[in-house]
Amino acid sequence: MNNRRLKWTSEDDQILYETVMEYVSNGDTKASAFKKASQLLSRTVGACRHRWNAEVKHLEQSPIETETKSILHEHEEITLNDCVRFLQESNELKNIEKLLAEQEILVKEQEALRIKSAKLEEAYENKRHKYNQALKMYEAMAGGLLESNDIIGDKEKKAVH
């Protein structure tokens, strides 16, 4: 790994921010996120952890959002890059809204499946109960047939002797 000692850019901060947020939201540790970020950024794990703790985690927004706002305050003129960044962020928000809508649908589907599962369990229990009753009845009839066979067999033996 090429451990560079260059100044951190907002793009580096953005990669670090996105990597950590992705890992944490997936239930992984920050340590594993720092390891992945160090590979992406060609920096040490310690450098990534330090940058996160010193700068990036304190930001309420992603580093790109913060830089875009500062650019807009510094300059009266909006550049094409500013517009592209804005549109990329806008797409990220749309993706989040899309994911939230999908989550809502999945929650409803999960509840419907829970209800269906409960009904199936109830139907299964009813079938099992009926099966056990039929089995008891069959066993009683089989026992009666064996007894009648024994009785008939005894009468035949007596008749032959």
N, C-alpha and C positions, 0 to 999 in steps of 0.2 A: 504494500500500500504506500502510496506517495503521500507522506504527511507534510502537507504544505503549511506554510505559516503566513498566508495571505490574509488580507482584511476580509471579514465576513461581508458578503453582499446581501441585499434584500432577497435575492433569489435563493441563496444558501439558507437564509432564515426561513424562507417559505418552504423549502424542501424539508428542513428540520421540523418545522411546525406541522406540516402535513403528515410526515412520517410518524411523529409522536402521536398526533391526534388519531391517526388511522389505527396504530397499534393499540393505544389505550381504549379506543371505542370497540375494538375487537376482543378486549379482555386480556391482551398481552401486557407485559411489563414495559415500563419506560426503558429499562436496561436493554431489552431486546430491540426497542425502537432506536435507541442511541447506537446500538451495534449496526443496524441496517443503515441509519443515516450516515454513520462514519464511512461505510462502504460507498454510499451514493456520493458523498461529498469529498472523498479521499482525505479525510481527517481522522484523528484518533477518537476513540469512544469518549475519552476524557474531555477532549475539546468540545465535542458535541454536547456532552452533559453540562459542561461549564457554560457554554453559550445558551443552552436551554434555561438553566437556572438563573443566569445573570441577565439575560435580555428577553428571550423569546416567550417564556411562559408568562411573563408579566403583561404581555400585550393582550388586550381584550379581543383583538381581531387578528387576522393573519397578517404577516409582515407586508405582503403586497398591498393589502387594503390600507394599511397605515402609510406606506410609502406613497400610494396614489393620492391619498388625502393631503399629504404634505406637499406633493408636487403641485396639486391644484391650488394650494394656498400660496405657494411661492411664485407661481407663474400665472399670469392672466390668460395665457394662451394654452389651449389644450392640444396636446400632440396626438398623433395617431396611436402611439404606444399607450397613452392614457386611455384612449377609447377602447383599444383591444383588451387591456387589463380589466376595464369596467365591464365589458361584455363577457369576458371569461368569468368574472365574479358573478355576474347576473346569471350565467348558465349554471354555476355552482348552486345558486339559490334555487333555481328551477329544479335542479336535480334533487335538492333537499326536499322541496315541496313534493316532487314526484315520489320520493322515497317515503315521505310521511303518508301520502295517499295510499301507496302500496301497503304500508304497515297497517293502516286502518282497515283495508280490505282483508289483509291476512288475519287480523284480530277477529273480524267478523266471521271469516271462514273457520278459524280455530274454534270459536264459540259454537258454530253450527256443527262442527265435527264432534265437539264435546257432547252436545245434545244427542247427536246420532249415536255416539258410542254408548251413552247411558241407555238409550232405547234398545240398542243391540244387546247390551249386557242384561237388561231386563228380559228380553225375548229369550236369550240364552238360558237364563235361570228358569223361566217358565218351561222351556223345552226339556231342560234337565230334570225338573220336578216331574213332568209328565212321563219322561223316560223311566225314572225311578219307580213311579207308580206302576207303569206297564211291566217293568221287570219283576216287581213284587208279585203282581197278578200272574205273570208267566210262571214264576217259581212256585206259586201256590198251585197253579193248574198242573205243572209238571209233577209236583209232589203228590197231588191227587191221582194222577195217571199212574205213577209208580205204585201207590197204595192199591189201586184197583187192579193193576197187573199182578201184584203180589197176591191179592185175594183170589183172582181168577187162577193164577198159577197154583195156589194151594188147593183149590177145588179140583183142578185137573189132576194133581198128584194123588189126591184121595180117591178120585174116580178110577184111576189106573190101578191102584193098589187094592 
